[in-house]
């Protein structure tokens, strides 16, 4: 029987795949149709900048 930690990690992997699938659908169907609002553009620019400069860091759950 898998450990609770392994079960949780597997459920997270499943959720991640589903979220990625949904993101793909959103990008494919909604983004070309509507323009982002000015505040959304600012947030996206900040996110991209933080990601490029290394200010934004992600930790893999598997490493915890």
Beta strands, then each sheet from edge to edge (+ up, - down):
end
